[in-house]
Amino acid sequence: MLDEIAPTQPVLIAGPTASGKSGLALALAERAGGVVINADALQVYANWRLLTARPPAEEEARAPHRLYGHVARDQDWSVGHWLRAVAPLLKGPERPIIVGGTGLYFTALTEGLAEIPPVPPAIRAEADALAARDLQAMLDGLDARTLARIDTRNPARVQRAWEVLATTGRGLADWQDETAPPLLPRGSAAALVLVPARDWLAERIDLRFDQMIAAGALDEVRAELPHWDPSRPASRAIGAPELIAHLRGETTLNDAVAAAKLATRQYAKRQRTWFRNRMRSWRAVPLP
């Protein structure tokens, strides 16, 4: 499969968490050259390395890596921020190998993204409070076209749609229909999506979280405890809320780990659904 990819062709590698995306990207970069570019919404945060499974320093030293760990814990980061950061990397001397599990990043990159005005702090605060209190009220307030298009089981997507409507008076679907041309059209890149067997992936997820704990993930979360703010995007790192609860004495470590593994498996299911529905034209790579 890798032999079929031209050495100058951009490569996109998507897949659910723990499916081996980063290893494949590194292997391709070492074999045929290129810069590995992160397309994961949580691996951008400087305060998380172990918990988000960012490539370790020794792997980053084997090939150029970009957009990993460069965002402060309290800094906003969105798909718009990511597109602006990735744009100059697409024009660099090294071919881009873009890898991650955030499907929205890939669709925005290859299909375009609407230029939606920023959400004012007051509306963001109102949205945070409403999401914590009554997510169903947010859903009830959305326009029908947006409601039919978004993942209604994803609280972050629901809140984003609500914020856009409250800020602009127009539904998110309307803004999306006025999409600018993509930075990297799908046809110009080799686009791969990893499709692991469910049970195989579940075993890898559980094993990887155990490895995270053994490597010091609990200490990483303990260092975050004085700064913890569950409303921040960085706090959506899977495993962080569960381990924070343990450190606060609200649950045992075993129960926290079990809950984090379950949350990771549920997240992987949502990722697979996104890839299946939105990336049908990508080359599927069955695993194992």
Sequence and secondary structure as in RCSB ss.txt:
>XXXX:A:sequence
MLDEIAPTQPVLIAGPTASGKSGLALALAERAGGVVINADALQVYANWRLLTARPPAEEEARAPHRLYGHVARDQ
DWSVGHWLRAVAPLLKGPERPIIVGGTGLYFTALTEGLAEIPPVPPAIRAEADALAARDLQAMLDGLDARTLARI
DTRNPARVQRAWEVLATTGRGLADWQDETAPPLLPRGSAAALVLVPARDWLAERIDLRFDQMIAAGALDEVRAEL
PHWDPSRPASRAIGAPELIAHLRGETTLNDAVAAAKLATRQYAKRQRTWFRNRMRSWRAVPLP
>XXXX:A:secstr
 GGGS TTS EEEE  TTSSHHHHHHHHHHHH  EEEE  SSTTBTT STTTT   HHHHTTS EESSS B TTS
   HHHHHHHHTGGGGSSS EEEEES HHHHHHHHH         HHHHHHHHHHHHH HHHHHHTS HHHHHHS
 TT HHHHHHHHHHHHHHSS HHHHHTT    SS GGGSEEEEEEE HHHHHHHHHHHHHHHHHHTHHHHHHHHG
GG  TTSGGGGSTTHHHHHHHHTTSS HHHHHHHHHHHHHHHHHHHHHHHHHH TTSEEEEE 
